[in-house]
């Protein structure tokens, strides 16, 4: 029974590591400044 728990927890940790690396490299590769340059926020003309 302990082996099943260890396997399940290890699998969840591996999935978390892979997901974290994936998100990290997406954040590095995709420049968030481009979104503001390409489609800037509209100016607020409230009175």
ABEGO torsion letter per residue (X at the ends): XAAAAAAAAAAAAAAAAAAAAAAAAAAAABBAAAAAAABBBBBBABX
